Amino acid sequence: MQPTFSRSALGAAKLSLWCGASWAQSQVQPVEAAPALREIIVTGNPLGASDLIVPTTSLSNDALLLRSESTLGETLNGLPGVSSTYFGPNASRPTIRGQDGDRIRILQNGGAAPDASALSYDHSVPVDPLVIDRIEVLRGPSTLQYGGSAVGGVVNLLDNRIPTEPIEGFGGRAEAGYATGNREKSGGVVLEGGNGRVAVHADAFRRDSDDVSVPVDLPCDNPQRPGTERKICNSANQADGGAFGGTLFFDQGWIGASSSTYRSTYGTVAEDDVTIRMKSDRYALEGEWRPSSLFSSVHVKASRTDYGHTEYEGPDQGTVFARDSNDFRIEARHQKIGNLDGLIGFTRESGNFSAEGEEAFIPYSRTASNALFLHEELGTTWGRLSFGARTEEVKVRSDGSSDPDITRFFVGERDFHPSSAALGALVNLNPQWQLTSNLAYTERAPKDYELLANGPHVATGTWELGNADLQKEKSTGLDIGTQWTSGPNNARVNAYITRFSNYIGLTATGDTRGEDGEINPVDADETLPEYAYTGVRARFTGLEASGTLRLLGNEGLGRPDVPSTLDLEWRGDLIRAMNIDTDEPLPRISPARAGATLAYGLGAWKARVGFDYYAAQDRVPEGDRATDAYTLWNASVTYKMRAGRANLTWYARVDNITDELAYSATSILTTTAYPKAPLAGRTFKVGLRATF
């Protein structure tokens, strides 16, 4: 049975928390954060190493709270090597090292979380940071464990909906926030409890926002808001959802299950009167067995996701998209053989996709894949070596259109057999310096839409044409990094290059299509430019750097009696992506970026102020628009206190302090509908998080 969470239930949970805080007002006092334990990254790290070979970033606690946005892409945008597809404030997928779509794998607790966000830029990712505990981002090829769709990187959303560690007692957190600019009201609650043998989890959230304010007047053809105003027309959003899960622990392992739901209604911004109503239901089963035999542990995950959304033009129903998917994964970790540790794994994924309506540009399709992979690590006196391989079988079948009058789609089946391999090394030069390197060869099977698309894609204003004869996408990537750590000071630098012998992308053919699909019609009132999925040779090169420098400590700040620090956090990245066949830049690549933040801590208070500079992006293919340089300033302040058994974090932040007019170079709206959707103007956000 699918869990449901009403607004009244969420309000009651918040009310009980507030009542508890009011009852304990006499006990209210500032509280200082306890020293943080070092997090163990779980994504791409099945053996639980404390130092990773693959470049990784993790967001949790206050770091996630102060970055949280309504979309996953904007929440992660600005991390080293990470930008977003920004289709307005409601649909934004992360891009990593210039790659997006189905080259970036989005996972939920390490398992598949299928949706339609890679199919079109106006389709959002059905997750909300309000109920996520931690987000882990792997930059670079991660295909050995997660398949060809992870050639650019992985984003893993961890929410503990299936508890993996025993829980004693009861606890949780609640959060409420309000933002100007779009008058956003948001709230979420997470509750967990257990007795050591059984653990349960429940969460719920709701987000409600109006059209987003921007620093420039924009036209709006929506009958409800005609005229011109400083807002992105049709950018309002409503989203809610929740989950329930539980785990049974036994002497040699555990087994758990969860059920979650997500609902959203939002404007697409490319069209002033088109909205999308989305739903996604996910059911998951997970467990681990630790036998005393050849294998030290066997970990199993299985899930089913039922996704669908309907596009409405005003009150009229338009195209209906649906995707149901199944995912199974098993990993068996063998006992150590000397200094050699590793695992073998198997995954199976299958799914059906359908699109019905006048604007359906891909047919009914079915995709199934089986994969076997191996991951091994060898400990040495100077560090660690890792190596592995993966082999897959992928089948994509087209069943054509359910409308017998539509005959333009390819009908048939394609089989692919991708294989991948990787080698990595971590070298400890001394206690302060580390070197890492990764060499990966990756093959990716074309996706259903890359093979089968043939129709008008309104969101991008093009006629998309797939190619049923496409071959596997092949790439070779090299990443070299160094890391320095000395007390609170650290620095990280990574350089990389990835070459594709068959990079599959949309390329303008020079033709146009009429509404009926006629090529280069003479008397048509409206036409769309034709873009075809084509394999080309491509090269991505880049540099990423970030670090923290302690400027002053207790004595330097004149407060030896109160813990106080002043840190400088700095960051920057640069990427170049070329179509080698045409010697042109690839589209929608992030410009050079640099930023810095001053972080001041004084006891229970923390304050941050910083900027992110985006250079002009004039390295664009012919026909695309360049973007100007801009600088976004931001600031935040937090205060922690205790109220009874609850720890409260009050926070306030302001984004785009100077109300800068800016356009994203990685957004297709910049090239097809400029200046349809600039970045949001100055926004204040205040909120409270309570943990108990």
URDAHU-V274568 format. One record per run of one state. SS is the DSSP state (a for helix, b for strand, c for the rest). FROM is the first residue (numbers start at 1). LEN is the number of residues. If there is no record, write none. Layout:
ss: (SS & SS)
from: (FROM & FROM)
len: (LEN & LEN)
This chain:
ss: (c & a & c & a & c & b & c & b & a & c & a & c & b & c & b & c & b & c & a & b & c & b & c & a & c & b & c & a & c & a & c & b & c & b & c & b & c & b & c & b & c & a & c & b & c & b & c & b & c & b & c & b & c & b & c & b & c & b & c & b & c & b & c & b & c & b & c & b & c & a & c & b & c & b & c & b & c & b & c & b & c & b & c & b & c & b & c & b & c & b & c & b & c & b & c & b & c & b & c & a & c & b & c)
from: (1 & 7 & 24 & 25 & 28 & 29 & 31 & 56 & 61 & 66 & 72 & 77 & 82 & 85 & 94 & 97 & 99 & 100 & 101 & 104 & 109 & 111 & 113 & 129 & 132 & 134 & 140 & 143 & 147 & 148 & 151 & 153 & 159 & 168 & 180 & 184 & 196 & 198 & 210 & 213 & 221 & 223 & 226 & 227 & 232 & 237 & 251 & 253 & 268 & 274 & 290 & 295 & 314 & 316 & 335 & 337 & 338 & 340 & 357 & 364 & 380 & 383 & 401 & 412 & 417 & 419 & 429 & 433 & 445 & 448 & 453 & 454 & 458 & 462 & 466 & 473 & 487 & 489 & 514 & 519 & 520 & 528 & 553 & 564 & 580 & 584 & 586 & 593 & 603 & 605 & 615 & 617 & 618 & 627 & 628 & 630 & 644 & 646 & 656 & 668 & 673 & 683 & 692)
len: (6 & 17 & 1 & 3 & 1 & 2 & 25 & 5 & 5 & 6 & 5 & 5 & 3 & 9 & 3 & 2 & 1 & 1 & 3 & 5 & 2 & 2 & 16 & 3 & 2 & 6 & 3 & 4 & 1 & 3 & 2 & 6 & 9 & 12 & 4 & 12 & 2 & 12 & 3 & 8 & 2 & 3 & 1 & 5 & 5 & 14 & 2 & 15 & 6 & 16 & 5 & 19 & 2 & 19 & 2 & 1 & 2 & 17 & 7 & 16 & 3 & 18 & 11 & 5 & 2 & 10 & 4 & 12 & 3 & 5 & 1 & 4 & 4 & 4 & 7 & 14 & 2 & 25 & 5 & 1 & 8 & 25 & 11 & 16 & 4 & 2 & 7 & 10 & 2 & 10 & 2 & 1 & 9 & 1 & 2 & 14 & 2 & 10 & 12 & 5 & 10 & 9 & 1)
